[in-house]
Amino acid sequence: MYGTLWAHQWKKSLRAKAFSQGWGVKILVGFLILYFGGMFLLAGLFLPELLQKAYPEASSVTAIYGQFILYYMLADLAMRFFLQDLNMLTLQHYLLTPVRKSKLIHFLLGGSVFNFFNALPLLFIIPFAFRGVLPELGLPAMLYWLLGMLLLVLFDHFVAIYLKRVAAVKQMAFIAFALFVGLLFTGNALQWFDLQSWSGSLFGPLGQAWFTGVPLIAVGLLYGLNYRFLFHQGYIDQWKKHDKEATTQSFSYLESKGAVGTMIANELKLILRNKRTKSILFITALFSFYGLIFYGEPQYADSFGIFIFVGIFMTGIFMINYGQFMVGWESAYFDGILTRAYPMESFFRAKFWLLLVSCVITYLISLGYVYFGLKALWINTACFLYNIGFNSFVLLYASTYQRKRIDLSKGSAFNYQGTSAVQFIIVLPLMLLPILIWLSFNAFGKPYWGLVALGAVGLISLAFHKQWFAAIVQNFKEKKYRNAAGFREG
C-alpha cells in the first residue's frame, strides 16, 4: 500500500506546476538551491575556525555552538512556517477508498520528513560534527551529538507543520506564534533576558547519551499531536464545499470618495479575502522585527549601508511584496477592467495611495527602533521618503509588464505564479540604488548627507508624480492587450 502511495506522490510531483515554469524561474531556483546549499556546506566546514577566532578564550567550540542552537531553531521555525509546503499528499482523495485512515496519516507524516528544509541543515550539521565535535568529544559522543541535532531538526519540522495546520483552521494560532517569536527576539535585543545563555544551558548536555532521549521524546509527542489533529480533521465532510456566505467587509468611507476611493476599497477587499494576499500581511507583521537582528549589535554599530538596506526593507516590506504584482493580482478579471469607463490614471492612483499608506504604517512601526539611537530615526526616515517617492512609482511602472496569471487562492509557499524577469530586474532600483546614492556621499566622509540625498531623491521624484502617472498609464495602454492575452493563458 505504501508503495502505491509513493508512486502516486511521485506522479503528482512530476505533474506539479513548478515543473511547467519557464526556464528563467527554473534556473533561478536551481541557482538559489546551489547557492544556499554551498553556503551551508562551507559554513559547516569552517565553523570551528570561525568560532575559535570569534571566541579565542573559549576552550570548546562545541559549547559555543550550543549557545546559538536556540536562535537557529526559532529562525528555522519562522522560515518553515512561511515557506515549507504541506501538500505531501492530498488526503481527501483517498478517504473514500478502502484504505485505513491511520495508514494514510502515517504516510503523510512520514513522507513529509523528506523535504528540502530538513536536508539543508544536514549540509551544515554533519561537517561540523566531524570537524568540530569529533576532535573534542570523541566518536561515541559525536554520534550522540549528531543524533541529537537531527532530532532537533525533526522537532522544528513537526512543530512547523502542526502550527501551519492549526493556523489553517484557527488564524489566531499564527498570531500567537508570531507574537511569541517576536517577543523572544525583542526581549533579547532589549536585554530583558539572554537567549544565548538560555541556549547554552539547555543544549549543554548535547552529546551525552541520556540527553538524546529528550528530543526523541519531544519528536514522538509532536508526531502524536500531528497524528491526532489529522485523524480528527480527516473526514470527507470537512472538505465538502458549501455555498460561501457573502462577506461583510465594508469600506463605506472610501467608497464615498469617488472612483479612486472605490478602487482602494476594492483593493483592500481583494487583500483580505484571498489566501496569497493575506499571507503578505502576515509577512509584513513578522518582518517588523527584522531590524532587531542588526540594531543593538556592536559589529553593526558604525555601519550605515546595512541599515539602509534594512530601512528600505522594513519601511517598504508590504509595498515591495504586494506592489511587484500590482496588476497581476487582478488577472482573473483583467478583461473586465479593460471595459470599465473610469480613467486608467485613477486605477493607478488608487494603487499608489494603497502603497503610500502601507509605507506610512510600516514607517510608524519602525520608529520603535529609536530606542537604539537617533541614527535609526534618520535612516528609516530617509528610506521611507525614498520608498514613497521613488520605489512606489518604479513598482507601478514595472507592474504594467505583468503578463502571468496569479491564483489568489494559493498560498505563498514555493508559489512562483506571476514571477518573471521583471521581479528580478526591479531589485536594482529598489534595493541597490539607494545604497549607491548613500555611498557616493560616504566616500567623501559625509554619511548623513547621503541620507539627506536619499530622502531628497524621494521627495523630488514625488514632486514629478504627474509625469510618473502619465508614463505609467501610457505604458499600460501600449501593453494592456498583450497582458490580457497572457492572463488568459494561465
C-alpha positions as CSV (number, residue, x, y, z in Angstrom):
1,M,0.0,0.0,0.0
2,Y,2.8,2.4,0.9
3,G,4.5,1.6,-2.4
4,T,1.3,2.6,-4.3
5,L,1.0,5.9,-2.3
6,W,4.7,6.7,-3.1
7,A,4.0,6.1,-6.8
8,H,1.0,8.4,-6.7
9,Q,3.1,11.0,-4.9
10,W,5.9,10.8,-7.4
11,K,3.5,11.2,-10.3
12,K,1.9,14.2,-8.6
13,S,5.3,15.8,-8.1
14,L,6.2,15.4,-11.7
15,R,2.9,16.9,-12.8
16,A,3.2,19.9,-10.5
17,K,3.0,23.4,-11.8
18,A,6.6,24.0,-10.6
19,F,7.8,21.8,-13.5
20,S,5.9,23.9,-16.0
21,Q,7.5,27.2,-15.0
22,G,9.7,29.0,-17.5
23,W,13.4,28.2,-17.8
24,G,14.2,31.6,-16.2
25,V,12.4,30.6,-13.0
26,K,13.9,27.1,-13.1
27,I,17.4,28.4,-13.5
28,L,16.9,30.9,-10.7
29,V,15.5,28.3,-8.3
30,G,18.3,25.9,-9.2
31,F,20.9,28.7,-8.6
32,L,19.3,29.5,-5.2
33,I,19.4,25.9,-4.1
34,L,23.0,25.5,-5.1
35,Y,23.9,28.9,-3.5
36,F,22.3,28.2,-0.1
37,G,23.5,24.6,-0.2
38,G,27.0,25.7,-0.8
39,M,26.9,28.4,1.9
40,F,25.6,25.9,4.5
41,L,28.3,23.4,3.5
42,L,31.1,25.9,3.7
43,A,29.8,27.2,7.0
44,G,29.8,23.7,8.5
45,L,33.3,23.1,7.2
46,F,34.9,26.3,8.5
47,L,32.7,27.0,11.6
48,P,35.2,25.5,14.1
49,E,37.9,28.0,12.9
50,L,35.4,30.9,12.9
51,L,34.2,30.2,16.4
52,Q,37.8,29.9,17.7
53,K,38.6,33.3,16.1
54,A,35.4,34.9,17.5
55,Y,35.8,33.4,21.0
56,P,39.6,32.9,21.5
57,E,39.1,32.5,25.2
58,A,36.7,29.6,24.8
59,S,38.0,26.1,25.4
60,S,35.3,24.3,23.4
61,V,33.8,25.2,20.1
62,T,31.0,22.7,20.7
63,A,29.9,24.6,23.8
64,I,29.9,27.9,21.9
65,Y,27.9,26.2,19.1
66,G,25.3,25.2,21.7
67,Q,24.8,28.8,22.7
68,F,23.3,29.6,19.3
69,I,21.1,26.5,18.7
70,L,18.1,28.2,20.2
71,Y,18.5,31.2,17.8
72,Y,18.7,28.8,14.9
73,M,15.6,26.8,15.9
74,L,13.5,30.0,16.3
75,A,14.6,31.4,12.9
76,D,14.1,28.0,11.3
77,L,10.6,27.7,12.7
78,A,9.7,31.1,11.2
79,M,11.2,30.2,7.8
80,R,9.4,26.9,7.7
81,F,6.1,28.4,8.7
82,F,6.1,30.7,5.6
83,L,8.0,28.5,3.1
84,Q,7.5,24.8,3.9
85,D,4.8,23.2,1.8
86,L,2.3,20.8,3.5
87,N,0.9,19.2,0.3
88,M,2.8,15.9,0.6
89,L,-0.4,14.1,-0.1
90,T,-4.0,15.2,-0.9
91,L,-5.7,13.2,1.9
92,Q,-9.3,13.8,0.9
93,H,-8.8,12.0,-2.4
94,Y,-8.2,8.7,-0.6
95,L,-10.8,8.9,2.2
96,L,-13.5,7.1,0.1
97,T,-11.1,4.2,-0.8
98,P,-10.7,1.0,1.2
99,V,-7.5,2.2,2.8
100,R,-7.3,2.7,6.6
101,K,-7.1,6.3,7.5
102,S,-4.3,5.6,10.0
103,K,-2.1,4.3,7.1
104,L,-2.8,7.5,5.1
105,I,-1.9,9.7,8.0
106,H,1.3,7.8,8.9
107,F,2.3,8.1,5.2
108,L,1.5,11.7,5.2
109,L,3.6,12.4,8.3
110,G,6.4,10.1,7.5
111,G,6.7,11.3,3.9
112,S,6.8,14.9,5.0
113,V,10.2,14.4,6.6
114,F,11.8,14.1,3.1
115,N,11.9,17.8,2.1
116,F,14.4,20.5,1.3
117,F,14.2,22.2,4.7
118,N,15.2,19.0,6.5
119,A,18.0,18.2,4.0
120,L,19.6,21.7,4.1
121,P,20.7,21.7,7.7
122,L,22.5,18.4,7.2
123,L,25.0,20.2,4.9
124,F,25.8,22.3,7.9
125,I,25.5,19.9,10.9
126,I,27.4,16.9,9.5
127,P,30.6,18.7,8.5
128,F,30.7,20.5,11.9
129,A,30.2,17.2,13.7
130,F,33.3,15.7,12.1
131,R,35.5,18.8,12.2
132,G,34.4,20.4,15.5
133,V,32.7,17.9,17.7
134,L,34.7,14.7,17.0
135,P,38.2,16.1,18.0
136,E,36.7,17.5,21.3
137,L,34.3,14.8,22.4
138,G,35.4,11.6,20.6
139,L,33.5,9.3,18.3
140,P,30.7,8.0,20.7
141,A,29.8,11.5,22.0
142,M,29.9,12.9,18.4
143,L,27.4,10.3,17.3
144,Y,25.1,11.1,20.2
145,W,25.6,14.8,19.4
146,L,24.8,14.3,15.7
147,L,21.7,12.2,16.5
148,G,20.5,14.9,18.9
149,M,20.9,17.6,16.3
150,L,19.0,15.5,13.7
151,L,16.2,15.1,16.2
152,L,16.1,18.8,16.8
153,V,15.7,19.4,13.1
154,L,12.7,16.9,13.1
155,F,11.4,18.8,16.2
156,D,11.3,22.0,14.3
157,H,9.7,20.2,11.3
158,F,6.8,18.7,13.3
159,V,6.2,22.0,15.2
160,A,6.1,23.9,12.0
161,I,3.7,21.6,10.2
162,Y,1.4,21.4,13.3
163,L,1.3,25.2,13.6
164,K,0.5,25.6,9.9
165,R,-2.3,23.0,10.0
166,V,-3.8,24.6,13.1
167,A,-3.4,28.1,11.6
168,A,-5.4,26.9,8.6
169,V,-8.3,26.3,11.0
170,K,-7.7,29.0,13.5
171,Q,-5.7,32.0,12.4
172,M,-5.2,33.1,16.0
173,A,-2.6,30.3,16.2
174,F,-0.4,32.2,13.7
175,I,-0.8,35.5,15.6
176,A,0.1,33.8,18.9
177,F,3.1,32.2,17.3
178,A,4.3,35.4,15.7
179,L,3.9,37.3,18.9
180,F,5.8,34.6,20.9
181,V,8.8,34.7,18.5
182,G,8.7,38.4,18.2
183,L,8.7,38.9,22.0
184,L,11.6,36.5,22.4
185,F,13.8,38.4,20.0
186,T,12.6,41.8,21.3
187,G,13.3,40.8,24.9
188,N,16.7,39.5,23.9
189,A,17.5,42.7,22.0
190,L,16.4,44.8,24.9
191,Q,18.4,42.7,27.3
192,W,15.4,41.6,29.3
193,F,16.9,38.1,29.1
194,D,19.7,36.4,27.3
195,L,18.8,33.8,24.7
196,Q,22.4,32.9,24.3
197,S,22.8,31.8,27.9
198,W,19.5,30.0,27.8
199,S,20.6,28.1,24.7
200,G,23.9,27.2,26.3
201,S,22.3,25.8,29.4
202,L,19.5,24.0,27.5
203,F,21.8,22.3,25.0
204,G,24.9,22.0,27.1
205,P,24.4,18.2,27.6
206,L,24.0,17.6,23.9
207,G,26.4,14.8,23.1
208,Q,25.6,12.8,26.3
209,A,23.7,9.5,25.8
210,W,20.9,10.3,28.3
211,F,20.2,13.7,26.7
212,T,19.4,12.1,23.3
213,G,16.2,10.8,24.8
214,V,14.9,14.3,25.5
215,P,14.5,15.4,21.8
216,L,13.5,11.9,20.9
217,I,10.5,12.0,23.3
218,A,9.7,15.5,22.1
219,V,9.6,14.4,18.5
220,G,7.5,11.4,19.4
221,L,5.0,13.6,21.2
222,L,4.8,16.1,18.3
223,Y,4.3,13.2,15.9
224,G,1.4,12.0,18.0
225,L,0.0,15.5,18.2
226,N,0.1,15.9,14.5
227,Y,-1.4,12.4,14.0
228,R,-4.3,13.2,16.5
229,F,-5.0,16.5,14.7
230,L,-5.1,14.9,11.3
231,F,-7.2,12.0,12.4
232,H,-9.9,14.2,13.9
233,Q,-9.8,16.6,10.9
234,G,-9.7,13.8,8.3
235,Y,-13.3,13.4,7.4
236,I,-14.7,13.9,4.0
237,D,-17.5,16.2,5.3
238,Q,-14.8,18.7,6.3
239,W,-13.8,19.2,2.7
240,K,-17.4,19.4,1.4
241,K,-17.9,22.6,-0.4
242,H,-20.6,24.8,0.9
243,D,-22.0,27.9,-0.6
244,K,-20.0,30.8,0.7
245,E,-21.8,33.5,2.5
246,A,-21.3,37.0,1.2
247,T,-18.5,38.7,3.1
248,T,-19.5,41.7,5.2
249,Q,-16.3,43.7,4.7
250,S,-17.3,47.3,4.0
251,F,-15.3,50.4,3.4
252,S,-18.1,52.9,3.1
253,Y,-15.9,55.9,3.9
254,L,-13.6,55.1,1.0
255,E,-16.4,54.2,-1.4
256,S,-17.9,57.6,-0.8
257,K,-14.7,59.3,-2.1
258,G,-15.3,58.8,-5.8
259,A,-13.6,56.4,-8.3
260,V,-10.2,56.4,-6.5
261,G,-11.8,55.6,-3.1
262,T,-13.9,52.9,-4.5
263,M,-10.9,51.2,-6.2
264,I,-8.9,51.4,-3.0
265,A,-11.8,49.7,-1.1
266,N,-11.9,47.0,-3.8
267,E,-8.1,46.5,-3.4
268,L,-8.5,46.1,0.4
269,K,-11.2,43.6,-0.1
270,L,-9.0,41.6,-2.5
271,I,-6.2,41.6,0.0
272,L,-8.4,40.5,3.0
273,R,-10.4,37.8,1.1
274,N,-7.6,35.8,-0.6
275,K,-5.1,33.4,0.8
276,R,-2.0,34.6,-1.0
277,T,-2.5,38.3,-0.4
278,K,-3.4,37.8,3.3
279,S,-0.1,35.9,3.7
280,I,1.7,39.2,2.7
281,L,0.1,40.9,5.7
282,F,1.5,38.1,7.9
283,I,4.9,38.5,6.4
284,T,4.8,42.3,6.9
285,A,3.9,41.8,10.6
286,L,6.7,39.3,11.1
287,F,9.4,41.4,9.4
288,S,8.6,44.4,11.6
289,F,11.1,42.7,13.9
290,Y,13.7,42.3,11.2
291,G,15.8,45.2,12.5
292,L,16.3,43.5,15.8
293,I,18.9,41.3,14.1
294,F,21.1,44.3,13.4
295,Y,20.2,47.1,15.8
296,G,22.0,46.9,19.1
297,E,24.6,44.5,17.8
298,P,28.1,46.0,18.3
299,Q,29.5,44.7,15.0
300,Y,27.0,46.9,13.1
301,A,27.2,50.0,15.3
302,D,29.3,52.0,12.8
303,S,27.6,50.7,9.7
304,F,25.2,52.7,7.5
305,G,25.0,50.6,4.4
306,I,23.4,47.6,6.1
307,F,20.9,49.8,8.0
308,I,19.9,51.5,4.7
309,F,19.1,48.0,3.3
310,V,17.2,47.2,6.5
311,G,15.4,50.5,6.4
312,I,14.2,50.2,2.8
313,F,13.1,46.6,3.6
314,M,11.2,47.4,6.8
315,T,9.5,50.7,5.7
316,G,8.5,49.1,2.4
317,I,8.0,45.4,3.1
318,F,4.3,45.4,2.2
319,M,4.9,47.7,-0.8
320,I,7.7,45.6,-2.2
321,N,5.9,42.2,-1.7
322,Y,2.5,43.4,-2.9
323,G,3.5,46.1,-5.4
324,Q,5.6,43.9,-7.7
325,F,2.4,42.0,-8.8
326,M,0.1,45.1,-8.7
327,V,-1.7,44.4,-11.9
328,G,-1.3,40.6,-11.7
329,W,-3.4,40.3,-8.6
330,E,-6.4,41.2,-10.8
331,S,-5.5,38.9,-13.6
332,A,-8.6,36.7,-13.1
333,Y,-10.9,39.6,-14.1
334,F,-8.5,41.7,-16.1
335,D,-10.7,41.7,-19.2
336,G,-13.4,43.3,-17.1
337,I,-11.0,46.1,-16.0
338,L,-10.3,46.9,-19.6
339,T,-14.1,47.5,-20.3
340,R,-14.6,49.9,-17.4
341,A,-15.3,53.6,-18.1
342,Y,-13.0,55.2,-15.4
343,P,-9.7,56.7,-16.4
344,M,-6.7,54.4,-16.1
345,E,-4.9,57.1,-14.2
346,S,-7.5,56.7,-11.4
347,F,-6.8,53.0,-11.5
348,F,-3.1,53.5,-10.8
349,R,-3.6,56.4,-8.4
350,A,-5.7,54.1,-6.2
351,K,-2.9,51.6,-6.1
352,F,-0.3,54.4,-5.3
353,W,-2.3,55.6,-2.3
354,L,-2.6,52.0,-1.1
355,L,1.2,51.6,-1.3
356,L,1.8,55.0,0.3
357,V,-0.5,54.3,3.3
358,S,1.2,50.9,3.8
359,C,4.6,52.7,3.9
360,V,3.3,55.2,6.5
361,I,2.1,52.3,8.7
362,T,5.4,50.3,8.5
363,Y,7.4,53.6,9.0
364,L,5.5,54.3,12.2
365,I,6.2,50.8,13.4
366,S,9.9,51.3,12.6
367,L,10.0,54.4,14.9
368,G,10.3,51.9,17.8
369,Y,13.9,51.4,16.8
370,V,14.7,54.9,18.0
371,Y,15.3,53.0,21.3
372,F,18.7,52.1,19.8
373,G,19.5,55.8,19.0
374,L,18.5,58.7,16.7
375,K,20.6,57.2,13.9
376,A,17.7,54.7,13.4
377,L,15.3,57.6,13.0
378,W,17.3,59.4,10.4
379,I,18.0,56.2,8.3
380,N,14.4,55.0,8.4
381,T,13.0,58.4,7.6
382,A,15.3,58.7,4.6
383,C,14.4,55.2,3.4
384,F,10.7,56.0,3.9
385,L,10.8,59.1,1.7
386,Y,12.7,57.1,-0.9
387,N,10.1,54.4,-0.8
388,I,7.1,56.6,-1.2
389,G,8.6,59.0,-3.7
390,F,10.6,56.7,-5.9
391,N,10.2,52.9,-5.3
392,S,6.4,53.2,-5.3
393,F,6.4,54.6,-8.9
394,V,9.0,52.1,-10.0
395,L,6.8,49.2,-8.8
396,L,3.7,50.7,-10.5
397,Y,5.6,51.1,-13.8
398,A,7.1,47.6,-13.6
399,S,3.6,46.1,-12.9
400,T,2.5,47.1,-16.4
401,Y,4.8,44.4,-17.7
402,Q,2.9,41.7,-15.7
403,R,1.6,39.0,-18.1
404,K,1.4,35.9,-15.9
405,R,-1.9,34.9,-14.2
406,I,-2.0,34.5,-10.4
407,D,-4.3,32.2,-8.5
408,L,-5.1,34.1,-5.3
409,S,-6.5,31.0,-3.5
410,K,-3.0,29.5,-3.3
411,G,-0.5,30.3,-0.6
412,S,2.9,31.9,-0.9
413,A,5.0,28.9,-0.1
414,F,7.0,27.9,-3.1
415,N,4.5,29.7,-5.3
416,Y,6.1,31.3,-8.3
417,Q,2.9,32.2,-10.1
418,G,3.3,35.6,-11.7
419,T,7.1,35.6,-11.4
420,S,9.1,36.8,-14.4
421,A,12.3,38.5,-15.1
422,V,10.7,41.8,-14.2
423,Q,10.7,40.9,-10.5
424,F,14.4,40.4,-10.5
425,I,15.3,43.4,-12.6
426,I,13.4,45.9,-10.3
427,V,15.6,44.8,-7.4
428,L,18.3,47.1,-8.7
429,P,16.4,50.4,-8.3
430,L,14.5,49.2,-5.2
431,M,17.4,48.0,-3.1
432,L,20.8,48.7,-4.7
433,L,20.3,52.3,-6.0
434,P,19.6,53.8,-2.5
435,I,22.8,52.2,-1.2
436,L,24.8,53.6,-4.2
437,I,23.4,57.1,-3.6
438,W,24.5,57.0,0.0
439,L,27.9,55.6,-0.9
440,S,28.6,58.5,-3.3
441,F,28.4,60.8,-0.2
442,N,30.0,58.5,2.2
443,A,33.1,58.3,0.0
444,F,33.7,61.9,1.0
445,G,33.1,61.3,4.7
446,K,29.5,62.7,4.7
447,P,27.3,59.7,5.6
448,Y,24.4,61.9,6.9
449,W,24.5,64.0,3.7
450,G,24.0,60.7,2.0
451,L,20.8,60.2,4.0
452,V,19.6,63.7,3.1
453,A,20.3,62.9,-0.6
454,L,18.3,59.7,-0.3
455,G,15.3,61.5,1.1
456,A,15.7,64.3,-1.4
457,V,15.6,61.8,-4.3
458,G,12.3,60.5,-2.9
459,L,10.8,64.0,-2.5
460,I,11.9,65.2,-5.9
461,S,10.5,62.1,-7.6
462,L,7.2,62.6,-5.7
463,A,7.1,66.2,-7.0
464,F,7.0,64.8,-10.5
465,H,4.1,62.4,-9.8
466,K,2.1,63.7,-12.7
467,Q,4.8,62.8,-15.1
468,W,5.2,59.4,-13.4
469,F,1.5,58.7,-13.8
470,A,1.4,59.8,-17.4
471,A,4.3,57.4,-18.2
472,I,2.8,54.5,-16.3
473,V,-0.6,55.0,-18.0
474,Q,0.9,55.3,-21.4
475,N,3.0,52.1,-20.9
476,F,-0.1,50.3,-19.6
477,K,-2.1,51.3,-22.7
478,E,0.6,50.1,-25.0
479,K,0.8,46.6,-23.3
480,K,-2.7,46.0,-21.9
481,Y,-3.8,43.6,-24.7
482,R,-0.7,41.6,-24.5
483,N,-1.1,41.5,-20.7
484,A,-4.7,40.3,-21.2
485,A,-3.7,37.6,-23.5
486,G,-1.0,36.4,-21.1
487,F,-3.5,36.3,-18.2
488,R,-5.9,34.2,-20.2
489,E,-3.3,31.6,-20.9
490,G,-2.8,31.0,-17.1
